[in-house]
Amino acid sequence: MSDAFVAADTGQATLLGLLDLTAAFDTVDQAILIESLRLMFGVIDSALDWMKSYLTGRTQHVRYRGEVSTTM
């Protein structure tokens, strides 16, 4: 937030991108999504690397009342 305030105070453009990642990528081809972010929206460098990291190599399971589901 500090960087955004400094940019606004000095007359620079300030952009804020918000992502709701709750099940957003369950039905999307991840390779196509990454390429679309890069080519259509200009997401590059560390922002694109962050998205790649988030989308790859993840596992999950649910623990409920002492039982654990299969890891997927």
Biopython code that builds the backbone (N, CA, C, O; Angstrom):
import numpy as np
from Bio.PDB.StructureBuilder import StructureBuilder

atoms = [
    (1, "MET", "N", (0.823, -1.184, 0.000)),
    (1, "MET", "CA", (0.000, 0.000, 0.000)),
    (1, "MET", "C", (0.870, 1.252, 0.000)),
    (1, "MET", "O", (0.532, 2.264, -0.614)),
    (2, "SER", "N", (1.982, 1.162, 0.692)),
    (2, "SER", "CA", (2.868, 2.311, 0.753)),
    (2, "SER", "C", (3.334, 2.725, -0.639)),
    (2, "SER", "O", (3.359, 3.913, -0.959)),
    (3, "ASP", "N", (3.703, 1.745, -1.467)),
    (3, "ASP", "CA", (4.143, 2.051, -2.835)),
    (3, "ASP", "C", (3.028, 2.708, -3.636)),
    (3, "ASP", "O", (3.288, 3.614, -4.429)),
    (4, "ALA", "N", (1.793, 2.264, -3.438)),
    (4, "ALA", "CA", (0.666, 2.850, -4.153)),
    (4, "ALA", "C", (0.445, 4.295, -3.727)),
    (4, "ALA", "O", (0.160, 5.151, -4.564)),
    (5, "PHE", "N", (0.573, 4.573, -2.443)),
    (5, "PHE", "CA", (0.405, 5.947, -1.959)),
    (5, "PHE", "C", (1.505, 6.857, -2.476)),
    (5, "PHE", "O", (1.236, 7.992, -2.869)),
    (6, "VAL", "N", (2.736, 6.375, -2.481)),
    (6, "VAL", "CA", (3.861, 7.169, -2.993)),
    (6, "VAL", "C", (3.659, 7.459, -4.473)),
    (6, "VAL", "O", (3.860, 8.589, -4.917)),
    (7, "ALA", "N", (3.260, 6.441, -5.245)),
    (7, "ALA", "CA", (3.023, 6.637, -6.670)),
    (7, "ALA", "C", (1.908, 7.655, -6.901)),
    (7, "ALA", "O", (2.042, 8.533, -7.753)),
    (8, "ALA", "N", (0.829, 7.549, -6.165)),
    (8, "ALA", "CA", (-0.283, 8.490, -6.318)),
    (8, "ALA", "C", (0.141, 9.907, -5.938)),
    (8, "ALA", "O", (-0.239, 10.869, -6.605)),
    (9, "ASP", "N", (0.924, 10.038, -4.873)),
    (9, "ASP", "CA", (1.380, 11.354, -4.430)),
    (9, "ASP", "C", (2.289, 12.025, -5.451)),
    (9, "ASP", "O", (2.331, 13.252, -5.537)),
    (10, "THR", "N", (3.021, 11.218, -6.227)),
    (10, "THR", "CA", (3.942, 11.786, -7.221)),
    (10, "THR", "C", (3.318, 11.842, -8.615)),
    (10, "THR", "O", (4.007, 12.121, -9.595)),
    (11, "GLY", "N", (2.003, 11.573, -8.703)),
    (11, "GLY", "CA", (1.303, 11.696, -9.969)),
    (11, "GLY", "C", (1.476, 10.517, -10.908)),
    (11, "GLY", "O", (1.117, 10.613, -12.082)),
    (12, "GLN", "N", (2.012, 9.418, -10.429)),
    (12, "GLN", "CA", (2.183, 8.239, -11.270)),
    (12, "GLN", "C", (0.888, 7.437, -11.291)),
    (12, "GLN", "O", (0.086, 7.491, -10.359)),
    (13, "ALA", "N", (0.707, 6.695, -12.372)),
    (13, "ALA", "CA", (-0.456, 5.813, -12.471)),
    (13, "ALA", "C", (-0.278, 4.656, -11.505)),
    (13, "ALA", "O", (0.818, 4.114, -11.361)),
    (14, "THR", "N", (-1.348, 4.289, -10.857)),
    (14, "THR", "CA", (-1.313, 3.176, -9.907)),
    (14, "THR", "C", (-2.378, 2.169, -10.312)),
    (14, "THR", "O", (-3.549, 2.513, -10.466)),
    (15, "LEU", "N", (-1.957, 0.923, -10.483)),
    (15, "LEU", "CA", (-2.881, -0.144, -10.847)),
    (15, "LEU", "C", (-2.899, -1.178, -9.743)),
    (15, "LEU", "O", (-1.874, -1.459, -9.122)),
    (16, "LEU", "N", (-4.064, -1.737, -9.503)),
    (16, "LEU", "CA", (-4.211, -2.778, -8.501)),
    (16, "LEU", "C", (-4.963, -3.933, -9.132)),
    (16, "LEU", "O", (-6.089, -3.772, -9.603)),
    (17, "GLY", "N", (-4.341, -5.088, -9.139)),
    (17, "GLY", "CA", (-4.994, -6.284, -9.665)),
    (17, "GLY", "C", (-5.349, -7.204, -8.514)),
    (17, "GLY", "O", (-4.488, -7.544, -7.703)),
    (18, "LEU", "N", (-6.588, -7.603, -8.435)),
    (18, "LEU", "CA", (-7.038, -8.495, -7.371)),
    (18, "LEU", "C", (-7.468, -9.823, -7.971)),
    (18, "LEU", "O", (-8.132, -9.856, -9.007)),
    (19, "LEU", "N", (-7.098, -10.894, -7.334)),
    (19, "LEU", "CA", (-7.450, -12.223, -7.812)),
    (19, "LEU", "C", (-8.213, -12.976, -6.741)),
    (19, "LEU", "O", (-7.806, -13.009, -5.580)),
    (20, "ASP", "N", (-9.315, -13.575, -7.135)),
    (20, "ASP", "CA", (-10.023, -14.502, -6.268)),
    (20, "ASP", "C", (-9.688, -15.889, -6.785)),
    (20, "ASP", "O", (-10.232, -16.313, -7.805)),
    (21, "LEU", "N", (-8.812, -16.595, -6.110)),
    (21, "LEU", "CA", (-8.302, -17.857, -6.602)),
    (21, "LEU", "C", (-9.071, -19.061, -6.076)),
    (21, "LEU", "O", (-8.633, -20.195, -6.266)),
    (22, "THR", "N", (-10.183, -18.848, -5.433)),
    (22, "THR", "CA", (-10.975, -19.936, -4.891)),
    (22, "THR", "C", (-11.565, -20.756, -6.028)),
    (22, "THR", "O", (-12.530, -20.331, -6.664)),
    (23, "ALA", "N", (-11.001, -21.915, -6.288)),
    (23, "ALA", "CA", (-11.452, -22.851, -7.322)),
    (23, "ALA", "C", (-11.505, -22.236, -8.713)),
    (23, "ALA", "O", (-12.188, -22.762, -9.592)),
    (24, "ALA", "N", (-10.811, -21.152, -8.924)),
    (24, "ALA", "CA", (-10.891, -20.463, -10.205)),
    (24, "ALA", "C", (-10.262, -21.249, -11.345)),
    (24, "ALA", "O", (-10.659, -21.089, -12.499)),
    (25, "PHE", "N", (-9.294, -22.090, -11.039)),
    (25, "PHE", "CA", (-8.543, -22.735, -12.105)),
    (25, "PHE", "C", (-8.815, -24.232, -12.197)),
    (25, "PHE", "O", (-8.055, -24.955, -12.842)),
    (26, "ASP", "N", (-9.873, -24.704, -11.570)),
    (26, "ASP", "CA", (-10.169, -26.134, -11.572)),
    (26, "ASP", "C", (-10.495, -26.678, -12.956)),
    (26, "ASP", "O", (-10.195, -27.838, -13.239)),
    (27, "THR", "N", (-11.094, -25.884, -13.819)),
    (27, "THR", "CA", (-11.525, -26.371, -15.126)),
    (27, "THR", "C", (-10.811, -25.687, -16.276)),
    (27, "THR", "O", (-11.254, -25.800, -17.419)),
    (28, "VAL", "N", (-9.732, -24.989, -16.015)),
    (28, "VAL", "CA", (-9.009, -24.244, -17.039)),
    (28, "VAL", "C", (-7.702, -24.959, -17.351)),
    (28, "VAL", "O", (-6.997, -25.397, -16.442)),
    (29, "ASP", "N", (-7.375, -25.078, -18.652)),
    (29, "ASP", "CA", (-6.081, -25.619, -19.044)),
    (29, "ASP", "C", (-5.007, -24.622, -18.605)),
    (29, "ASP", "O", (-4.971, -23.485, -19.077)),
    (30, "GLN", "N", (-4.145, -25.058, -17.710)),
    (30, "GLN", "CA", (-3.190, -24.136, -17.099)),
    (30, "GLN", "C", (-2.182, -23.578, -18.096)),
    (30, "GLN", "O", (-1.804, -22.411, -17.994)),
    (31, "ALA", "N", (-1.741, -24.384, -19.055)),
    (31, "ALA", "CA", (-0.789, -23.895, -20.059)),
    (31, "ALA", "C", (-1.418, -22.790, -20.907)),
    (31, "ALA", "O", (-0.767, -21.791, -21.214)),
    (32, "ILE", "N", (-2.683, -22.971, -21.282)),
    (32, "ILE", "CA", (-3.386, -21.948, -22.062)),
    (32, "ILE", "C", (-3.570, -20.686, -21.237)),
    (32, "ILE", "O", (-3.411, -19.579, -21.750)),
    (33, "LEU", "N", (-3.903, -20.845, -19.964)),
    (33, "LEU", "CA", (-4.069, -19.687, -19.094)),
    (33, "LEU", "C", (-2.779, -18.874, -18.994)),
    (33, "LEU", "O", (-2.801, -17.650, -19.114)),
    (34, "ILE", "N", (-1.658, -19.559, -18.774)),
    (34, "ILE", "CA", (-0.365, -18.861, -18.657)),
    (34, "ILE", "C", (-0.047, -18.115, -19.951)),
    (34, "ILE", "O", (0.370, -16.957, -19.916)),
    (35, "GLU", "N", (-0.243, -18.777, -21.092)),
    (35, "GLU", "CA", (0.035, -18.113, -22.365)),
    (35, "GLU", "C", (-0.899, -16.939, -22.599)),
    (35, "GLU", "O", (-0.479, -15.912, -23.133)),
    (36, "SER", "N", (-2.153, -17.073, -22.209)),
    (36, "SER", "CA", (-3.104, -15.962, -22.363)),
    (36, "SER", "C", (-2.704, -14.785, -21.483)),
    (36, "SER", "O", (-2.768, -13.635, -21.917)),
    (37, "LEU", "N", (-2.299, -15.063, -20.269)),
    (37, "LEU", "CA", (-1.849, -13.981, -19.383)),
    (37, "LEU", "C", (-0.662, -13.247, -19.988)),
    (37, "LEU", "O", (-0.571, -12.021, -19.918)),
    (38, "ARG", "N", (0.248, -14.016, -20.584)),
    (38, "ARG", "CA", (1.456, -13.417, -21.169)),
    (38, "ARG", "C", (1.134, -12.647, -22.444)),
    (38, "ARG", "O", (1.516, -11.485, -22.579)),
    (39, "LEU", "N", (0.433, -13.285, -23.381)),
    (39, "LEU", "CA", (0.221, -12.686, -24.694)),
    (39, "LEU", "C", (-0.897, -11.649, -24.727)),
    (39, "LEU", "O", (-0.740, -10.586, -25.329)),
    (40, "MET", "N", (-2.014, -11.946, -24.090)),
    (40, "MET", "CA", (-3.178, -11.060, -24.197)),
    (40, "MET", "C", (-3.172, -9.943, -23.160)),
    (40, "MET", "O", (-3.675, -8.849, -23.414)),
    (41, "PHE", "N", (-2.598, -10.225, -21.989)),
    (41, "PHE", "CA", (-2.667, -9.249, -20.910)),
    (41, "PHE", "C", (-1.313, -8.664, -20.530)),
    (41, "PHE", "O", (-1.245, -7.772, -19.685)),
    (42, "GLY", "N", (-0.236, -9.153, -21.140)),
    (42, "GLY", "CA", (1.085, -8.578, -20.904)),
    (42, "GLY", "C", (1.682, -8.891, -19.548)),
    (42, "GLY", "O", (2.567, -8.171, -19.086)),
    (43, "VAL", "N", (1.217, -9.954, -18.897)),
    (43, "VAL", "CA", (1.784, -10.343, -17.605)),
    (43, "VAL", "C", (3.147, -10.972, -17.877)),
    (43, "VAL", "O", (3.240, -11.939, -18.634)),
    (44, "ILE", "N", (4.193, -10.443, -17.278)),
    (44, "ILE", "CA", (5.549, -10.923, -17.547)),
    (44, "ILE", "C", (6.355, -10.998, -16.254)),
    (44, "ILE", "O", (5.877, -10.639, -15.178)),
    (45, "ASP", "N", (7.569, -11.466, -16.389)),
    (45, "ASP", "CA", (8.569, -11.479, -15.329)),
    (45, "ASP", "C", (8.055, -12.130, -14.044)),
    (45, "ASP", "O", (7.483, -13.220, -14.083)),
    (46, "SER", "N", (8.258, -11.468, -12.921)),
    (46, "SER", "CA", (7.953, -12.094, -11.632)),
    (46, "SER", "C", (6.456, -12.347, -11.451)),
    (46, "SER", "O", (6.079, -13.312, -10.787)),
    (47, "ALA", "N", (5.602, -11.509, -12.022)),
    (47, "ALA", "CA", (4.155, -11.734, -11.907)),
    (47, "ALA", "C", (3.762, -13.029, -12.622)),
    (47, "ALA", "O", (2.960, -13.804, -12.102)),
    (48, "LEU", "N", (4.324, -13.265, -13.811)),
    (48, "LEU", "CA", (4.028, -14.491, -14.545)),
    (48, "LEU", "C", (4.643, -15.696, -13.836)),
    (48, "LEU", "O", (4.022, -16.756, -13.760)),
    (49, "ASP", "N", (5.852, -15.537, -13.321)),
    (49, "ASP", "CA", (6.488, -16.614, -12.561)),
    (49, "ASP", "C", (5.656, -16.982, -11.333)),
    (49, "ASP", "O", (5.543, -18.160, -10.996)),
    (50, "TRP", "N", (5.075, -15.990, -10.665)),
    (50, "TRP", "CA", (4.239, -16.251, -9.494)),
    (50, "TRP", "C", (3.017, -17.069, -9.882)),
    (50, "TRP", "O", (2.650, -18.013, -9.183)),
    (51, "MET", "N", (2.381, -16.706, -11.002)),
    (51, "MET", "CA", (1.211, -17.449, -11.453)),
    (51, "MET", "C", (1.585, -18.884, -11.818)),
    (51, "MET", "O", (0.866, -19.819, -11.467)),
    (52, "LYS", "N", (2.707, -19.064, -12.520)),
    (52, "LYS", "CA", (3.158, -20.416, -12.872)),
    (52, "LYS", "C", (3.396, -21.230, -11.608)),
    (52, "LYS", "O", (3.002, -22.394, -11.532)),
    (53, "SER", "N", (4.032, -20.629, -10.631)),
    (53, "SER", "CA", (4.323, -21.321, -9.379)),
    (53, "SER", "C", (3.033, -21.720, -8.669)),
    (53, "SER", "O", (2.935, -22.820, -8.123)),
    (54, "TYR", "N", (2.060, -20.841, -8.676)),
    (54, "TYR", "CA", (0.787, -21.127, -8.012)),
    (54, "TYR", "C", (0.054, -22.282, -8.686)),
    (54, "TYR", "O", (-0.582, -23.092, -8.013)),
    (55, "LEU", "N", (0.143, -22.358, -10.015)),
    (55, "LEU", "CA", (-0.651, -23.318, -10.770)),
    (55, "LEU", "C", (-0.007, -24.691, -10.921)),
    (55, "LEU", "O", (-0.688, -25.638, -11.314)),
    (56, "THR", "N", (1.258, -24.826, -10.627)),
    (56, "THR", "CA", (1.930, -26.098, -10.883)),
    (56, "THR", "C", (2.425, -26.733, -9.586)),
    (56, "THR", "O", (2.777, -26.047, -8.626)),
    (57, "GLY", "N", (2.440, -28.058, -9.591)),
    (57, "GLY", "CA", (3.021, -28.803, -8.483)),
    (57, "GLY", "C", (2.260, -28.712, -7.172)),
    (57, "GLY", "O", (2.848, -28.902, -6.107)),
    (58, "ARG", "N", (0.979, -28.428, -7.226)),
    (58, "ARG", "CA", (0.183, -28.298, -6.000)),
    (58, "ARG", "C", (-0.561, -29.592, -5.705)),
    (58, "ARG", "O", (-0.992, -30.292, -6.621)),
    (59, "THR", "N", (-0.707, -29.898, -4.449)),
    (59, "THR", "CA", (-1.543, -31.016, -4.029)),
    (59, "THR", "C", (-2.516, -30.510, -2.967)),
    (59, "THR", "O", (-2.324, -29.454, -2.365)),
    (60, "GLN", "N", (-3.562, -31.299, -2.763)),
    (60, "GLN", "CA", (-4.508, -30.919, -1.719)),
    (60, "GLN", "C", (-5.178, -32.161, -1.158)),
    (60, "GLN", "O", (-5.264, -33.198, -1.815)),
    (61, "HIS", "N", (-5.645, -32.028, 0.063)),
    (61, "HIS", "CA", (-6.459, -33.055, 0.690)),
    (61, "HIS", "C", (-7.339, -32.382, 1.732)),
    (61, "HIS", "O", (-7.097, -31.241, 2.125)),
    (62, "VAL", "N", (-8.352, -33.098, 2.168)),
    (62, "VAL", "CA", (-9.287, -32.567, 3.154)),
    (62, "VAL", "C", (-9.190, -33.426, 4.412)),
    (62, "VAL", "O", (-9.160, -34.654, 4.333)),
    (63, "ARG", "N", (-9.141, -32.784, 5.549)),
    (63, "ARG", "CA", (-9.173, -33.479, 6.824)),
    (63, "ARG", "C", (-10.486, -33.093, 7.515)),
    (63, "ARG", "O", (-10.759, -31.913, 7.737)),
    (64, "TYR", "N", (-11.280, -34.092, 7.845)),
    (64, "TYR", "CA", (-12.577, -33.849, 8.474)),
    (64, "TYR", "C", (-12.827, -34.927, 9.517)),
    (64, "TYR", "O", (-12.829, -36.122, 9.224)),
    (65, "ARG", "N", (-13.035, -34.470, 10.727)),
    (65, "ARG", "CA", (-13.309, -35.370, 11.850)),
    (65, "ARG", "C", (-12.300, -36.514, 11.951)),
    (65, "ARG", "O", (-12.663, -37.673, 12.152)),
    (66, "GLY", "N", (-11.039, -36.157, 11.806)),
    (66, "GLY", "CA", (-9.975, -37.129, 11.958)),
    (66, "GLY", "C", (-9.691, -37.974, 10.733)),
    (66, "GLY", "O", (-8.715, -38.724, 10.721)),
    (67, "GLU", "N", (-10.506, -37.875, 9.714)),
    (67, "GLU", "CA", (-10.292, -38.629, 8.468)),
    (67, "GLU", "C", (-9.635, -37.712, 7.437)),
    (67, "GLU", "O", (-9.910, -36.513, 7.383)),
    (68, "VAL", "N", (-8.763, -38.303, 6.622)),
    (68, "VAL", "CA", (-8.070, -37.532, 5.603)),
    (68, "VAL", "C", (-8.405, -38.136, 4.243)),
    (68, "VAL", "O", (-8.336, -39.350, 4.056)),
    (69, "SER", "N", (-8.770, -37.270, 3.294)),
    (69, "SER", "CA", (-9.101, -37.732, 1.952)),
    (69, "SER", "C", (-7.826, -38.085, 1.183)),
    (69, "SER", "O", (-6.716, -37.817, 1.644)),
    (70, "THR", "N", (-7.996, -38.677, 0.032)),
    (70, "THR", "CA", (-6.885, -38.976, -0.857)),
    (70, "THR", "C", (-6.267, -37.684, -1.350)),
    (70, "THR", "O", (-6.977, -36.738, -1.691)),
    (71, "THR", "N", (-4.948, -37.645, -1.388)),
    (71, "THR", "CA", (-4.259, -36.466, -1.900)),
    (71, "THR", "C", (-4.380, -36.442, -3.414)),
    (71, "THR", "O", (-4.155, -37.443, -4.093)),
    (72, "MET", "N", (-4.738, -35.282, -3.917)),
    (72, "MET", "CA", (-4.912, -35.123, -5.370)),
    (72, "MET", "C", (-4.035, -33.990, -5.859)),
    (72, "MET", "O", (-4.028, -33.686, -7.052)),
]
sb = StructureBuilder()
sb.init_structure("model")
sb.init_model(0)
sb.init_chain("A")
sb.init_seg("    ")
for serial, (resi, resn, name, xyz) in enumerate(atoms, 1):
    if name == "N":
        sb.init_residue(resn, " ", resi, " ")
    sb.init_atom(name, np.array(xyz, "f"), 0.0, 1.0, " ", f" {name:<3s}", serial, name[0])
structure = sb.get_structure()
